[in-house]
Amino acid sequence: MQVEAIQRTYRRWAPVYDLAFGRITQGGRLLAAQHVNAQGGAVLEVGIGTGLALSYYSPKVQVTGIDLSSEMLRAAERRARTLGLRNVAGLYQMDARAIDLPEASFDHVAAMHIMSVVPEPERVLDEMVRLCRPGGSVLIANHFAGRAEGWRLAERLAAPLANLLGWHSDFPIDRVLGHPGLKLEEQRQVRPFGLMTFLRFRRLAA
């Protein structure tokens, strides 16, 4: 998907995103937030969307979020205001392939359900590694093709509808594995349905 297609798609999805995808994506967000809360520090959410995970973070965790969609960011801003969250350091409209933030400035960098959406996911992963401090965590929750038992036919049928759905159902896990700056420390299928996979990496020293 190209940038313009993503923006159009999420302009449509923004008003109903939480209702349509909130429950099915909740498990990965909870796992990421639980890890961040246990470790403490500062987290960057790449593709924060409507801010579904904001309330899961401890008040002691500093949260920064970026997203390509201005409509999704406005929803995240409303959520932060409504909940009275004081640990949100900033929400910015940025392209995840070129994030205008300082190198090694976060203890954790998370991408929840965006790797099969963004163009050039390898570049996005490079940016996540760049922004994470050595020893920190890179956290990815996503649907990957062939990982969820019983869903392969649905994945094939949904693949041609990527621009309409806003994500690629046939996205392979190999595209986020094997980065030289990361060590995989946890991989698990996530409830409900086992449709999503949660990956936790440690950022290696340069």
Backbone as numpy.savetxt, mean C-alpha at the origin, in Angstrom:
# Nx Ny Nz CAx CAy CAz Cx Cy Cz
-1.38 0.10 -16.22 -2.22 1.30 -16.22 -1.35 2.54 -16.22
-1.75 3.54 -17.00 -1.04 4.80 -17.04 -1.62 5.75 -15.99
-0.84 6.80 -15.70 -1.21 7.73 -14.63 -2.61 8.29 -14.84
-2.91 8.74 -16.07 -4.22 9.35 -16.33 -5.35 8.35 -16.11
-5.13 7.09 -16.50 -6.16 6.06 -16.30 -6.37 5.80 -14.81
-5.29 5.77 -14.04 -5.40 5.56 -12.60 -6.19 6.69 -11.95
-5.86 7.92 -12.34 -6.57 9.06 -11.75 -8.05 9.04 -12.09
-8.39 8.70 -13.34 -9.80 8.61 -13.72 -10.52 7.51 -12.92
-9.85 6.37 -12.83 -10.46 5.24 -12.14 -10.73 5.56 -10.68
-9.75 6.15 -10.00 -9.92 6.39 -8.57 -10.75 7.64 -8.29
-10.96 8.48 -9.30 -11.95 9.54 -9.16 -13.35 8.91 -9.05
-13.56 7.85 -9.81 -14.84 7.14 -9.73 -14.98 6.36 -8.43
-13.87 5.70 -8.02 -13.94 4.82 -6.86 -13.97 5.58 -5.53
-13.40 6.79 -5.47 -13.21 7.48 -4.19 -14.47 7.52 -3.32
-15.66 7.86 -3.86 -16.83 7.97 -2.98 -17.28 6.64 -2.38
-16.94 5.52 -3.04 -17.46 4.22 -2.57 -16.34 3.24 -2.24
-15.09 3.71 -2.25 -13.96 2.79 -2.08 -14.04 2.04 -0.76
-14.32 2.73 0.33 -14.35 2.08 1.64 -15.39 0.97 1.68
-16.55 1.24 1.13 -17.63 0.25 1.12 -17.27 -0.93 0.22
-16.68 -0.65 -0.94 -16.39 -1.70 -1.91 -15.19 -2.56 -1.52
-14.16 -1.94 -0.94 -12.90 -2.65 -0.72 -12.44 -2.68 0.74
-13.12 -1.94 1.62 -12.65 -1.83 2.99 -12.47 -3.15 3.70
-13.49 -3.99 3.69 -13.41 -5.25 4.44 -12.42 -6.22 3.82
-12.42 -6.31 2.51 -11.57 -7.32 1.86 -10.09 -6.97 1.97
-9.78 -5.68 2.18 -8.38 -5.27 2.31 -7.97 -4.99 3.75
-8.89 -5.16 4.68 -8.62 -4.79 6.06 -7.50 -5.62 6.69
-7.47 -6.91 6.41 -6.51 -7.79 7.07 -5.06 -7.38 6.87
-4.69 -7.04 5.64 -3.32 -6.62 5.37 -2.98 -5.31 6.06
-3.93 -4.39 6.09 -3.70 -3.11 6.77 -3.49 -3.32 8.27
-4.28 -4.20 8.86 -4.14 -4.48 10.28 -2.77 -5.09 10.60
-2.34 -6.04 9.78 -1.03 -6.67 10.01 0.09 -5.64 9.91
0.02 -4.78 8.90 1.05 -3.75 8.74 1.06 -2.81 9.95
-0.11 -2.34 10.36 -0.18 -1.41 11.48 0.27 -2.07 12.79
-0.07 -3.32 12.99 0.36 -4.02 14.20 1.88 -4.10 14.27
2.52 -4.39 13.14 3.98 -4.45 13.13 4.57 -3.07 13.41
4.05 -2.05 12.76 4.55 -0.68 12.96 4.36 -0.26 14.41
3.20 -0.53 14.98 2.92 -0.14 16.36 3.88 -0.82 17.33
4.20 -2.08 17.07 5.10 -2.81 17.96 6.52 -2.26 17.91
6.91 -1.77 16.74 8.27 -1.26 16.56 8.37 0.23 16.89
7.30 0.97 16.65 7.32 2.42 16.84 8.03 3.14 15.71
8.07 4.46 15.81 8.77 5.27 14.82 7.84 5.94 13.83
8.37 6.18 12.63 7.65 6.91 11.59 7.38 5.98 10.41
6.16 6.08 9.87 5.77 5.23 8.74 5.32 6.11 7.58
5.70 5.69 6.38 5.19 6.28 5.15 4.27 5.28 4.49
3.04 5.69 4.21 2.12 4.87 3.42 2.14 5.37 1.99
2.61 4.52 1.10 2.65 4.83 -0.33 1.32 4.36 -0.93
0.53 5.31 -1.42 -0.81 4.98 -1.89 -1.76 4.85 -0.71
-1.86 5.89 0.08 -2.66 5.82 1.31 -4.15 5.80 1.04
-4.56 6.18 -0.17 -5.97 6.12 -0.54 -6.84 6.97 0.36
-7.92 6.39 0.85 -8.86 7.11 1.72 -8.44 7.09 3.18
-7.26 6.54 3.45 -6.75 6.52 4.82 -7.37 5.44 5.69
-7.72 4.31 5.09 -8.38 3.24 5.84 -7.56 2.74 7.02
-6.23 2.83 6.94 -5.39 2.32 8.02 -5.08 3.36 9.09
-5.47 4.61 8.88 -5.04 5.67 9.79 -5.42 5.40 11.24
-6.61 4.91 11.47 -7.07 4.69 12.84 -6.40 3.48 13.50
-5.72 2.65 12.71 -5.08 1.46 13.26 -3.73 1.78 13.91
-3.14 2.90 13.57 -1.81 3.22 14.10 -1.90 3.77 15.52
-0.90 3.43 16.32 -0.79 3.99 17.66 -0.59 5.51 17.56
-1.12 6.26 18.53 -0.88 7.72 18.54 0.59 8.08 18.61
1.43 7.12 19.03 2.86 7.38 19.15 3.60 7.20 17.82
2.91 6.67 16.81 3.50 6.46 15.49 3.21 7.67 14.62
4.24 8.21 13.98 4.06 9.35 13.08 3.78 8.83 11.68
2.67 9.28 11.10 2.20 8.75 9.81 2.28 9.83 8.73
2.91 9.47 7.62 2.91 10.31 6.42 2.30 9.48 5.29
1.51 10.10 4.45 0.90 9.38 3.35 1.01 10.12 2.04
1.15 9.38 0.96 1.11 9.96 -0.39 0.10 9.19 -1.23
-0.43 9.85 -2.23 -1.32 9.19 -3.17 -1.36 10.01 -4.46
-1.60 9.34 -5.56 -1.70 10.01 -6.85 -3.05 10.70 -7.02
-4.08 10.18 -6.36 -5.45 10.66 -6.54 -5.78 11.75 -5.54
-6.10 12.94 -6.03 -6.49 14.03 -5.13 -7.80 13.72 -4.42
-8.71 13.01 -5.10 -9.99 12.67 -4.48 -9.80 11.70 -3.31
-8.92 10.73 -3.48 -8.65 9.79 -2.39 -7.98 10.51 -1.23
-7.05 11.40 -1.53 -6.37 12.15 -0.47 -7.34 13.02 0.33
-8.28 13.63 -0.37 -9.27 14.44 0.36 -10.07 13.58 1.33
-10.38 12.36 0.93 -11.09 11.45 1.83 -10.22 11.10 3.04
-8.92 10.90 2.80 -8.00 10.61 3.91 -7.90 11.80 4.86
-7.85 13.00 4.29 -7.80 14.21 5.12 -9.06 14.34 5.97
-10.22 14.07 5.38 -11.47 14.13 6.14 -11.47 13.11 7.28
-10.96 11.91 6.98 -10.91 10.87 8.01 -10.02 11.31 9.18
-8.85 11.87 8.85 -7.93 12.30 9.91 -8.56 13.40 10.76
-9.26 14.34 10.11 -9.93 15.42 10.86 -11.06 14.87 11.73
-11.88 14.01 11.14 -13.03 13.46 11.87 -12.59 12.68 13.10
-11.50 11.93 12.96 -11.01 11.12 14.07 -10.12 11.91 15.03
-9.82 13.15 14.65 -8.97 13.97 15.51 -7.56 13.44 15.65
-7.02 12.87 14.60 -5.69 12.26 14.65 -4.60 13.33 14.64
-3.73 13.28 15.64 -2.66 14.26 15.74 -1.30 13.69 15.33
-1.29 12.42 14.94 -0.02 11.79 14.56 0.18 11.74 13.05
-0.69 12.42 12.29 -0.55 12.46 10.84 0.35 13.64 10.48
1.57 13.33 10.05 2.56 14.38 9.77 2.28 15.11 8.46
1.65 14.42 7.51 1.35 15.06 6.23 0.76 14.08 5.24
-0.09 14.58 4.36 -0.70 13.80 3.28 -0.45 14.57 2.00
0.22 13.94 1.02 0.71 14.65 -0.15 0.31 13.94 -1.44
0.03 14.73 -2.46 -0.24 14.16 -3.78 1.10 14.00 -4.50
1.49 12.75 -4.74 2.76 12.45 -5.38 2.64 11.17 -6.21
3.50 11.07 -7.20 3.66 9.86 -7.99 4.61 8.94 -7.23
4.19 7.72 -6.96 4.98 6.79 -6.16 6.28 6.38 -6.84
6.43 6.67 -8.11 7.68 6.34 -8.81 8.77 7.38 -8.58
8.40 8.54 -8.06 9.35 9.63 -7.83 8.84 10.43 -6.63
9.13 9.94 -5.44 8.59 10.52 -4.20 9.53 11.61 -3.71
9.01 12.80 -3.58 9.82 13.96 -3.21 9.95 14.07 -1.69
10.62 13.08 -1.10 10.89 13.05 0.33 12.32 12.57 0.54
12.95 12.93 1.66 14.38 12.63 1.85 14.66 11.13 2.00
15.81 10.73 1.53 16.27 9.36 1.62 16.36 8.90 3.08
16.00 7.64 3.32 16.14 7.00 4.64 15.48 7.81 5.75
14.30 8.34 5.48 13.64 9.21 6.45 12.50 8.53 7.21
12.28 7.22 6.97 11.19 6.52 7.65 11.68 5.19 8.21
11.10 4.82 9.35 11.40 3.52 9.95 10.65 2.40 9.23
9.54 2.74 8.63 8.69 1.76 7.93 8.12 2.43 6.69
8.05 1.67 5.60 7.40 2.14 4.38 6.42 1.05 3.96
5.16 1.42 3.81 4.11 0.45 3.52 3.42 0.77 2.20
3.09 -0.27 1.47 2.29 -0.14 0.24 1.17 -1.15 0.34
-0.02 -0.69 0.62 -1.13 -1.59 0.86 -2.12 -1.55 -0.29
-2.05 -2.63 -1.09 -2.99 -2.84 -2.19 -2.80 -1.82 -3.31
-1.54 -1.49 -3.60 -1.28 -0.58 -4.72 -0.28 -1.14 -5.73
0.46 -2.19 -5.40 1.52 -2.65 -6.31 0.96 -3.17 -7.62
-0.24 -3.69 -7.61 -0.87 -4.16 -8.86 -1.67 -3.06 -9.54
-1.55 -1.84 -9.03 -2.24 -0.69 -9.60 -1.26 0.22 -10.33
-0.11 0.47 -9.71 0.82 1.48 -10.21 1.52 1.04 -11.49
1.82 1.99 -12.39 2.72 1.66 -13.50 4.14 1.51 -12.94
4.91 0.63 -13.50 6.31 0.42 -13.11 6.46 0.13 -11.61
5.87 -0.96 -11.14 5.96 -1.28 -9.71 7.39 -1.47 -9.22
8.29 -1.88 -10.10 9.69 -2.02 -9.69 10.29 -0.67 -9.29
9.93 0.38 -10.00 10.39 1.72 -9.63 9.79 2.17 -8.31
8.55 1.82 -8.08 7.90 2.14 -6.81 8.62 1.44 -5.67
8.95 0.17 -5.86 9.67 -0.57 -4.82 11.05 0.04 -4.57
11.73 0.47 -5.62 13.01 1.16 -5.46 12.86 2.40 -4.58
11.80 3.15 -4.79 11.55 4.35 -3.99 11.26 3.98 -2.53
10.52 2.93 -2.32 10.23 2.50 -0.96 11.51 2.11 -0.23
12.38 1.41 -0.91 13.67 1.02 -0.31 14.51 2.25 -0.02
14.54 3.19 -0.94 15.33 4.42 -0.76 14.88 5.20 0.47
13.58 5.23 0.70 13.04 6.04 1.78 13.08 5.36 3.14
13.34 4.06 3.17 13.37 3.30 4.42 14.77 3.29 5.01
14.86 3.50 6.30 16.15 3.46 6.98 16.67 2.02 7.01
17.99 1.83 6.93 18.54 0.48 7.08 18.08 -0.16 8.40
17.64 -1.40 8.32 17.09 -2.09 9.47 15.59 -1.89 9.63
15.03 -0.97 8.86 13.60 -0.71 8.92 12.78 -1.72 8.14
11.49 -1.49 8.07 10.56 -2.45 7.47 9.94 -1.90 6.20
9.88 -2.74 5.19 9.09 -2.46 3.99 7.95 -3.47 3.99
6.73 -2.97 3.99 5.53 -3.79 4.17 4.65 -3.69 2.93
4.26 -4.83 2.40 3.42 -4.86 1.20 2.25 -5.79 1.46
1.04 -5.28 1.23 -0.16 -6.12 1.20 -0.76 -5.99 -0.18
-1.09 -7.12 -0.80 -1.56 -7.06 -2.18 -2.18 -8.39 -2.57
-2.96 -8.35 -3.64 -3.39 -9.59 -4.29 -2.36 -9.96 -5.34
-1.92 -11.21 -5.30 -0.97 -11.71 -6.30 -1.58 -12.92 -7.00
-1.37 -12.99 -8.30 -1.97 -14.06 -9.11 -1.52 -15.43 -8.62
-2.48 -16.34 -8.51 -2.18 -17.73 -8.19 -1.90 -18.01 -6.73
-1.97 -17.00 -5.85 -1.65 -17.22 -4.44 -2.87 -17.64 -3.63
-4.06 -17.27 -4.09 -5.28 -17.57 -3.34 -5.97 -18.76 -3.98
-6.08 -19.83 -3.23 -6.67 -21.06 -3.74 -8.12 -20.84 -4.16
-8.46 -21.31 -5.36 -9.83 -21.24 -5.83 -10.20 -19.97 -6.57
-9.23 -19.05 -6.75 -9.53 -17.76 -7.36 -8.93 -17.59 -8.75
-8.30 -18.61 -9.30 -7.57 -18.44 -10.56 -8.49 -18.10 -11.74
-9.65 -18.74 -11.80 -10.57 -18.44 -12.89 -11.04 -16.99 -12.79
-11.37 -16.56 -11.60 -11.80 -15.17 -11.41 -10.69 -14.20 -11.79
-9.45 -14.54 -11.47 -8.32 -13.68 -11.84 -8.22 -13.54 -13.35
-8.36 -14.65 -14.08 -8.27 -14.61 -15.54 -9.41 -13.79 -16.14
-10.61 -13.95 -15.60 -11.76 -13.21 -16.12 -11.64 -11.72 -15.85
-11.03 -11.35 -14.71 -10.92 -9.95 -14.34 -9.75 -9.24 -15.03
-8.77 -9.99 -15.52 -7.55 -9.39 -16.08 -7.82 -8.36 -17.16
-8.73 -8.60 -18.12 -8.96 -7.59 -19.17 -9.66 -6.32 -18.67
-10.14 -6.34 -17.42 -10.90 -5.21 -16.89 -10.05 -4.32 -15.99
-8.72 -4.37 -16.16 -7.82 -3.66 -15.25 -8.13 -2.17 -15.16
-8.36 -1.51 -16.28 -8.61 -0.07 -16.24 -9.93 0.27 -15.54
-10.91 -0.60 -15.68 -12.18 -0.37 -15.01 -12.09 -0.64 -13.51
-11.45 -1.75 -13.16 -11.35 -2.14 -11.75 -10.34 -1.30 -10.98
-9.29 -0.86 -11.68 -8.24 -0.08 -11.03 -7.09 -0.92 -10.52
-7.04 -2.21 -10.88 -5.93 -3.06 -10.46 -5.82 -4.26 -11.39
-4.64 -4.86 -11.40 -4.36 -6.02 -12.26 -4.54 -7.30 -11.46
-5.53 -8.09 -11.79 -5.78 -9.33 -11.07 -4.72 -10.39 -11.35
-3.98 -10.24 -12.45 -2.98 -11.24 -12.84 -1.55 -10.80 -12.49
-1.41 -9.96 -11.47 -0.10 -9.42 -11.09 0.72 -10.48 -10.36
1.93 -10.83 -10.85 2.71 -11.90 -10.23 3.54 -11.42 -9.04
3.67 -12.25 -8.03 4.40 -11.90 -6.82 5.89 -11.69 -7.09
6.41 -12.33 -8.13 7.83 -12.20 -8.46 8.25 -10.76 -8.68
7.32 -9.91 -9.06 7.68 -8.52 -9.35 8.04 -7.72 -8.11
7.73 -8.24 -6.92 8.12 -7.54 -5.70 9.08 -8.35 -4.83
9.52 -9.49 -5.34 10.49 -10.30 -4.61 11.88 -10.16 -5.24
12.90 -10.39 -4.44 14.26 -10.43 -4.96 14.97 -9.10 -5.05
14.42 -8.05 -4.44 15.11 -6.75 -4.47 16.40 -6.87 -3.65
17.54 -6.40 -4.18 18.82 -6.57 -3.46 18.91 -5.80 -2.15
18.06 -4.82 -1.96 18.09 -4.04 -0.73 17.17 -4.56 0.36
16.50 -5.70 0.09 15.50 -6.20 1.03 15.70 -7.68 1.34
15.36 -8.04 2.58 15.31 -9.45 2.98 13.88 -9.78 3.41
13.29 -10.79 2.79 11.93 -11.20 3.14 11.94 -11.90 4.48
11.13 -11.40 5.43 11.09 -11.98 6.77 9.74 -12.59 7.12
8.71 -12.25 6.37 7.38 -12.82 6.65 6.55 -12.79 5.38
5.82 -13.90 5.16 4.88 -13.97 4.04 3.69 -14.80 4.50
2.50 -14.25 4.37 1.30 -15.01 4.78 0.08 -14.57 3.98
-0.82 -15.51 3.81 -2.12 -15.20 3.22 -3.00 -14.57 4.30
-3.84 -13.65 3.87 -4.57 -12.81 4.81 -6.06 -13.10 4.75
-6.70 -13.15 5.90 -8.16 -13.24 5.96 -8.77 -11.89 5.56
-10.01 -11.85 5.02 -10.83 -13.03 4.73 -10.50 -13.63 3.37
-10.80 -14.88 3.21 -10.75 -15.61 1.93 -9.33 -15.97 1.49
-8.30 -15.47 2.14 -6.93 -15.73 1.69 -6.63 -15.09 0.36
-7.41 -14.09 -0.02 -7.28 -13.46 -1.33 -6.05 -12.56 -1.40
-5.64 -12.00 -0.27 -4.52 -11.08 -0.21 -3.30 -11.74 0.46
-2.13 -11.21 0.12 -0.88 -11.68 0.71 -0.21 -10.53 1.43
0.34 -10.81 2.61 1.10 -9.82 3.37 2.57 -10.20 3.35
3.42 -9.25 2.97 4.87 -9.45 2.91 5.56 -8.44 3.81
6.49 -8.92 4.63 7.27 -8.01 5.48 8.75 -8.22 5.16
9.40 -7.15 4.76 10.82 -7.17 4.42 11.60 -6.33 5.43
12.87 -6.67 5.60 13.79 -5.81 6.34 14.72 -5.11 5.36
14.87 -3.82 5.55 15.77 -3.02 4.69 17.21 -3.32 5.09
17.98 -3.81 4.13 19.37 -4.14 4.38 20.25 -2.89 4.35
21.35 -2.95 5.07 22.31 -1.84 5.03 22.94 -1.76 3.65
23.26 -0.55 3.23 23.85 -0.37 1.89 25.24 -0.99 1.84
